[in-house]
Amino acid sequence: MNHPPNNGLAGSPVNAETVASSTFPSALPQDILSQALDATNYAVVILDATKLDYPVSYCNSEFERITGFSQDGIFGKSLRALKSDETDATALVELRRALREARECSVIIRNQRRSGTLFWNSIHLAPLRDHQGRLTHFVATMTDITAQKHDRDAVEHERALLERIVNAVPDALMLADMDRRITLCNRGTTRMFGYQPQELVGQTTSMLYANPEDYSVQGDVRFNRDATEQFQAFEVTWRRKNGETFPSETVGTIMRDHNGKPLRFLGLVRDITERKRAEQLLQQTQERFDLAIRGSADGIWDWTDVCNDDQWWSPRFYELLQYKQDEIPAAHSMFLEIMHPDDRVHVRRAIAEKLEHGGEYDIEFRLRTKSGSYRWFRARADVLRDEHGRAKRMSGCLEDIHARRQAELEREELERHVLQATTEEQRRIGHDLHDGVGQELTGLAMMADSLCLALRRQSLPESQLAEKIGQGIERALAQIRSLARGLNPVQIDPLGLTSALSELAEHVSELYQVRCRFVGNDRVPMPDSETATQLYRIAQEAITNAVKHGKATTIEIALEESPESVELRILDNGTGIANLDSVTRGLGLRSMGYRARTIGATIRIEKTQLGGTQVVCILPDA
């Protein structure tokens, strides 16, 4: 396939300003165009037309939202990553033909999100050309029309349902004269009572009442010449032809002409046997629900309308907080009021994220009990949304995890002592290597030099052997010093982490004879020396694992800063992780996890696509 020449945008990610400046007239400021692309309700993705498979070079935030692919995750990849559903081959052929012919087209394809879920995607593709008319990119606007398709399917379902109802009305409709003799009945009457029309016409409705007294009562109330029109439903029991009785909801009224003259009586009968049974089942379900709530160890809460403050808390919810139900109101504001101040911002953000975007809501926080003490709780919840996707209700459970958190704190304290002891032992070993073994080797090196000099003066051939011995001692001494330098911890300056990691890469390359390099910004400031030191130790531990356990020959250390966080990443080409669970339970990762927790960071270990291992430590921006 022939591609137009590169205009300078290919091969690297582009932002909206770059594309706009190379493609559109500069009538508007570039930042306005950039904001417009991110503010639109359409997903916008720009494809590099100069490369094979048209890799993605830009996407806006709406694309990330509807597909789940981040800019970093989709950049440089083909839109085939969306895994189009091959059931609509015509649309795929049209889209591919438009790419080959560099023309516009509009198609609807069912794509797959990064999470694996399918969605209907309305795509409009258009070519972009530079000022010389050369094709450089394609721009595709995408709209998730899954909801619209679902709505359309629902409308079709309702229409079909209405047709079935019209053709098979379950209600019985009857007309009777002033003597209450039946003059007309519909097929619903036949289905409900079991009589054929000819069996009913001319007969009084008394034959259908299960209780003769009801016939008389209703005659006095509504089925007489002086009655007024009445459309209120009443419940009465009827009898079928086979003798079976059933409850009903019935509407009965007199019908008059425009002069008020009585014409006939109208009766509409609805069999409510199933409704009565459902009411009984509902009552049983409610009883089971009440029993389940009372027997549950978790507290249940229900935010019926997320636009209002009122909530519902189960008795167990109050019990967990040591309150009686009438002592504090069940309200969102009260929930936040009794929350520990240090947890409030985190919980607010989690709730807002769940209501706005969905996702998992599983968080831990502290609540103040009636005694005034704080206890740890875990909350999980889900959200009910309206037809427009807006959150309208949120319900969940509250679990007391105070004992577990206390145990975790004790374990972390033990880990801290173990880590301190390990650090002290490393320092002692490093000191012994440097001042003990190192000095001994230094003395031996001097003796070897003296021996070599003496043998040379006598022109003895053993002088060469003595020289090799001296060189071997020097190499051993250098390795001992290198090991001692790695074992003996140093306090990293807040501004010196970058240089320290760079030196670590050089030291690892020299010590283990592997290719280790550092990539990142020239200067990434840390909040304090403790944070810098712990990140340095995490990198050191990850590298040791990569070399000793992963048999890595190439290691990359990266330190990157963003407005939200600082990310430390150690990537190797080793044998990878055979059993992730066993690795995550290992002492090395536990020590890295403890170091990360002490500075408020998170750490994860994962396989790479090429088979190696990647350790990522993320320090949120304070």
Summary of the structure (lengths in Angstrom):
residues: 622
radius of gyration: 39.4
end to end distance: 50.3
largest distance: 149.0
contacts: 1751
relative contact order: 0.04
helix: 45%
strand: 25%
